């Protein structure tokens, strides 16, 4: 008996205005860029291509030591990542079904398709554990190296769209600039996910809107970091966890692909959410 990867749900684009999902039962082919959703209330997932990239900041570029040393990481396995940050709509289903114990406030900005906020690292893991039980597929947070790999999507600059950024490309403090980019609106809150164009892997909002929890413990540099895409954890109970991507509240420098930060895992803020990953093999 041949064990195959996840039953592929291949997204076929019929027209610019009409998308239909074609269910390819027992498919043995994993097609990068294909989209699937494991249940009606589950996040929309995108299959990520395998590959290698240089993680962190090169020595030739001025910057912080916690983004160094620049090192090669190879992703040699199939996995999928949520196209968008997890939304309030998705989170609220988890709460209503008893999978998530915390009901975060939306600051009066609205729920629905806005990214869930005021969730800590443990809340995010409660959500992925619930998704795993609900669907029979393993959901999890991204590792830090997976996050930078999918955020860059083959790019090498500060952002997946180049070396500059404008408020037409991401949600951040638009009165500040980076790389000679223009000033613009500071929205002072989150916006619905997918409000800006996605990157070459098909992911949206990897720069700005909300910081995203990842699985890794915090280390001050990349010396000794894994080079295979795995999470860097010395203890499952480590207190400081890594955040990536920047938020609506941050200056553009904080949205760079290599930028990293951390918080104690228990903290909840209006600037923090998460996205999810899924392995392409079942739990059973």
C-alpha positions in Angstrom: 0.0 0.0 0.0 1.4 3.4 -1.0 0.9 6.2 1.5 0.1 9.4 -0.3 0.1 13.0 0.8 -2.9 15.0 1.7 -5.9 14.7 -0.6 -5.3 17.6 -2.9 -8.0 20.2 -3.3 -6.8 22.0 -6.4 -8.0 25.6 -7.0 -8.8 26.1 -10.6 -9.2 29.7 -11.9 -12.0 29.7 -14.4 -12.1 33.5 -14.9 -10.9 36.6 -13.2 -14.3 36.9 -11.4 -15.1 33.2 -10.7 -13.1 30.6 -8.8 -14.1 27.0 -8.3 -12.6 24.3 -6.2 -12.0 21.0 -8.0 -11.6 18.0 -5.6 -8.9 15.7 -6.8 -9.4 12.7 -4.7 -6.4 10.6 -3.8 -4.1 12.8 -5.8 -0.4 12.0 -5.5 0.7 15.3 -6.9 1.2 18.4 -4.7 1.0 21.5 -6.9 2.6 24.6 -5.3 0.2 27.5 -5.4 -2.9 25.3 -5.2 -5.4 26.4 -2.6 -7.7 24.3 -0.3 -9.9 24.7 2.7 -10.4 21.7 5.0 -13.8 22.9 6.2 -16.2 25.7 5.6 -15.0 27.7 8.6 -11.3 26.7 8.2 -8.6 29.1 6.9 -7.9 29.1 3.1 -4.5 27.4 2.6 -1.9 27.7 -0.1 0.6 25.0 -0.9 4.1 26.3 -0.7 6.9 25.3 -3.1 10.1 23.7 -1.8 13.3 25.7 -2.1 16.2 27.4 -0.4 16.8 31.0 0.6 19.1 33.3 2.6 17.6 34.1 5.9 18.5 37.3 7.8 20.5 40.4 7.1 23.8 40.3 5.1 26.9 41.6 6.9 27.2 44.2 4.2 23.9 45.8 5.2 23.7 48.0 8.3 21.3 46.6 10.8 20.7 44.7 14.0 22.8 41.8 15.2 19.6 39.8 16.0 19.0 39.5 12.2 22.4 37.9 11.7 24.3 35.9 10.6 22.8 35.6 7.2 22.5 31.9 6.5 21.0 29.4 4.0 17.8 27.5 4.9 16.4 24.7 2.7 12.7 23.8 2.8 12.7 20.2 1.4 9.2 19.2 2.4 5.6 20.0 1.4 3.5 22.2 3.6 0.7 24.8 3.3 0.2 28.2 4.8 -2.9 30.2 5.4 -3.4 32.7 2.6 -4.4 35.4 5.1 -3.9 36.0 8.8 -6.5 34.2 10.9 -9.6 36.3 11.1 -12.1 37.1 13.8 -14.7 35.1 11.8 -12.5 32.0 11.9 -11.5 32.5 15.6 -15.1 33.0 16.7 -16.1 29.6 15.2 -13.4 28.1 17.4 -14.9 29.8 20.4 -18.5 28.8 19.6 -17.5 25.2 19.2 -15.6 25.1 22.5 -12.1 24.8 20.9 -10.9 28.2 22.0 -11.4 29.5 25.6 -10.7 33.1 25.0 -13.0 35.7 23.4 -10.7 38.6 22.4 -12.0 42.2 22.0 -11.9 43.8 18.6 -11.3 47.4 19.9 -14.5 48.5 18.2 -13.0 48.1 14.8 -15.2 45.2 13.7 -14.7 41.4 13.6 -15.5 39.4 10.4 -12.6 39.5 8.0 -10.3 41.6 10.1 -7.4 39.7 11.7 -8.0 38.4 15.2 -6.1 40.5 17.7 -5.4 40.4 21.5 -4.4 36.7 21.2 -1.3 35.4 22.9 1.0 32.5 21.8 -0.9 30.0 23.9 -4.2 31.2 22.4 -2.8 30.7 18.9 -1.8 27.2 19.8 -5.2 26.4 21.2 -6.6 27.4 17.9 -4.3 25.2 15.8 -4.9 22.3 18.2 -8.6 22.7 17.6 -8.2 22.8 13.9 -6.2 19.6 14.0 -8.9 17.8 15.9 -11.6 19.2 13.8 -10.1 18.3 10.4 -7.8 15.3 11.1 -4.9 17.2 9.6 -2.0 18.7 11.6 -2.2 22.4 11.9 0.5 24.4 13.7 2.2 27.8 13.8 4.9 28.4 11.3 8.6 28.1 12.3 10.5 31.4 12.1 12.5 30.3 9.1 9.3 29.1 7.3 7.8 32.5 8.0 10.6 34.4 6.4 10.7 31.9 3.5 7.1 32.4 2.6 7.2 36.1 3.3 10.0 36.6 0.9 8.5 34.3 -1.7 11.7 34.3 -3.7 12.6 38.0 -3.1 15.8 39.3 -1.6 15.0 42.9 -0.7 13.5 44.4 2.4 10.0 43.6 1.3 8.5 41.0 -1.1 7.7 43.9 -3.5 11.1 45.5 -3.4 13.3 47.8 -1.3 10.6 50.5 -0.7 7.1 50.5 0.7 4.0 52.6 0.5 0.7 52.6 2.4 -0.9 51.4 -0.8 1.0 48.1 -0.3 0.6 47.5 3.4 -1.0 48.7 6.6 1.4 50.6 8.9 2.3 54.1 10.1 2.2 55.7 6.7 3.5 59.1 7.8 7.0 57.4 8.1 9.0 56.3 5.1 11.6 53.7 4.2 13.9 53.3 1.2 12.7 56.5 -0.4 9.1 55.4 -0.5 6.2 57.9 -0.2 4.4 59.0 2.8 0.7 58.2 3.1 -2.2 57.4 5.4 -1.9 56.1 8.9 -5.0 54.1 9.4 -4.6 53.6 13.1 -6.2 50.2 13.2 -6.3 46.9 11.4 -7.9 46.5 8.0 -9.7 43.4 6.6 -7.3 40.7 5.4 -6.4 40.7 1.8 -6.8 44.4 1.4 -3.4 44.6 -0.4 -1.9 42.5 -3.2 -0.3 39.1 -2.2 3.2 38.0 -2.8 4.5 35.5 -5.4 3.5 32.6 -3.2 -0.1 34.0 -3.0 0.1 35.1 0.7 -1.3 38.5 1.8 -0.4 40.9 4.6 3.0 39.4 5.4 4.1 43.0 5.9 2.0 44.9 8.4 -1.6 44.7 9.7 -0.6 42.5 12.7 2.5 40.9 14.0 2.3 37.1 13.6 3.3 34.6 16.3 5.6 31.8 15.2 6.6 28.6 17.0 10.2 29.5 17.9 11.8 30.5 21.1 13.7 33.8 21.0 17.5 33.7 20.5 19.5 36.9 20.3 21.3 35.9 17.0 21.1 33.1 14.4 24.3 31.4 15.5 23.3 27.7 15.7 19.9 28.2 14.1 18.3 25.3 12.2 18.9 25.2 8.5 16.1 22.8 7.5 13.0 24.9 8.2 12.3 23.4 11.7 11.4 25.6 14.7 14.3 26.6 17.0 13.1 25.6 20.5 15.2 24.4 23.5 12.1 23.8 25.6 8.4 23.7 24.7 7.8 25.9 27.8 10.2 28.7 26.8 8.7 32.0 27.7 9.8 34.4 25.0 8.4 33.6 21.6 9.2 35.2 18.2 6.9 37.6 16.3 7.2 38.5 12.6 5.8 40.9 10.1 5.1 44.2 11.8 1.7 45.8 12.4 -0.6 48.7 11.7 1.1 50.6 14.6 4.7 50.2 13.4 7.0 52.3 11.2 7.9 50.7 7.9 11.4 49.6 9.1 9.6 47.1 11.4 7.8 45.5 8.4 11.0 44.3 6.6 11.2 40.6 5.7 14.2 40.0 8.0 12.9 42.0 11.0 12.2 39.9 14.1 10.9 40.7 17.5 9.7 38.8 20.6 7.3 39.0 23.5 6.5 36.9 26.5 4.1 34.2 25.3 1.3 35.4 27.7 1.0 39.0 26.3 -2.1 40.1 24.3 -2.1 43.3 22.3 -4.1 44.9 19.5 -1.1 44.7 17.2 -0.7 40.9 17.4 -2.3 38.0 15.6 -1.1 34.9 13.7 -1.4 32.8 10.6 -1.2 29.0 10.4 0.7 26.2 8.6 -0.4 22.6 7.9 1.6 19.6 7.1 0.4 17.6 4.1 0.1 14.2 5.8 -2.9 13.2 8.0 -2.9 12.7 11.8 -4.1 9.1 11.4 
